[in-house]
C-alpha cells in the first residue's frame, strides 16, 4: 500500500498500532522520505502498556536502515520517532538500534526547538 500511494512523498504520520505481525520490510517505500513527520513503531495504542504477550517480528535489520535513510536526509521533516518497547528494553542493546537512536537524538539537538 505504501508503495502504491508514493509514501515517501505523501505520508506525514505512520502509526503501527496493533500491527504485531509485520517484519518491517514493507516500510521500504519510506526510504529517504522528507515528508514524514511522525513514525510510531510502538505497536500499541496510546496510554496502553507497551509490553506485548509475545515478541513482535518487527526487525531491526529491516527497519533501522529505512529510519537511517530518513534521519540522514538533510531536509527531513521528522519530529517524533517512537521505537518498540522490546527494542528499548533488550539486553544487550542492539548496536544498530542504539546507533540509530543516537543519530536521531543528534538530529533533533542540531535542529533546535520545533
C-alpha angles and dihedrals in degrees: 000000000000091000092049093054096044091246095185090065102031114030115092100171130032120184120177095196110165092356091128098149102059127104097203099246090114089065091070091101088069091066113132092003114170095180102058113102103171132034118180112186094164093108093212134090120262114278092018128117110274091214113103126199092241134023108267117232093234100135129217087204091061103032105039095063089052091050091046090054089054097043093047094053107103094218099044118142097210113144103158133031121177118189127205115270092236091059092050095048101038115122118242096028113240106251091220091056093044092050092049091049091051092050091048091051091048090050091052093047092049091049094055125206116355 
